[in-house]
Amino acid sequence: MKDDIGQRLVEALKAPQTSGSQESFLKAMELTKAYAGSGSVTHFSAVARLFYDLFEMFETGRDPRQK
């Protein structure tokens, strides 16, 4: 499943107009930008991880913390 999410993310980046994951990408990007701009970030890797987890959540409908 993890590879499938990664492939969807790459597809959304390479072909944003034809990707079925564009809405998930945009939602995850907006929330990640808000988090990064809030000043609550303690380490830069937290931003990337948050984006991936949000993208996965919007794509699958499941909470990524339940792994």
N, C-alpha and C positions, 0 to 999 in steps of 0.2 A: 504494500500500500504506500509506503514512504516514497518509493521510486515513482509511482504513479503521480503523486502530488508534485514531486520535483519536475517531472515531465510536463505537467500542466502549467507549472510556473514558467518554465523555459518557453513553452509554446505561447503563453500570454505575453512574454517579453519580445519574442521574435516576430510574432504576427498578431499584434493587438487587435486589429480590426476583424480578424477571422476567428479568433480564439473564443471558445465558449466560457473561458475562465476570466474574461475581462472584468466582469462585475465584481467578482471575488477579489481580483487584483486591486481594483480601485478602492474598494472598501477597506482592504487591509492596508493600503498605502495611506489613506486618510487617517485612520486610527493610529498608525505608526508615526506619522508626521506629528500628530497631536501629542503623542507620548514623548517623542524626541524633543519637541519644543517646550515641554512642560518643566524641564529642569530636574525631573525625577530620575533621569538616567544616571546610573553609577558606572556603567562600563559600556563601551560602544558595541560589544557583541550582543548585549541585551536587546538592542534595537533590531538587529538582523534576526535574532531568534524570535522576537515578538512578531515581526512581519511574517515569517514563515508559519508560525503557529496560527496567526489570524487567517492567513491565506488558506491553510489546511482546514480550519474551522468553517470558513465560508464555503469551501468546496465540498466538504463531506457532511457538514451539519453536526459533527460530533465535537465534543470538547477535547482538545489536544492534551489537556492535563490528565486525562483518564487513560493514558497509555500504560 
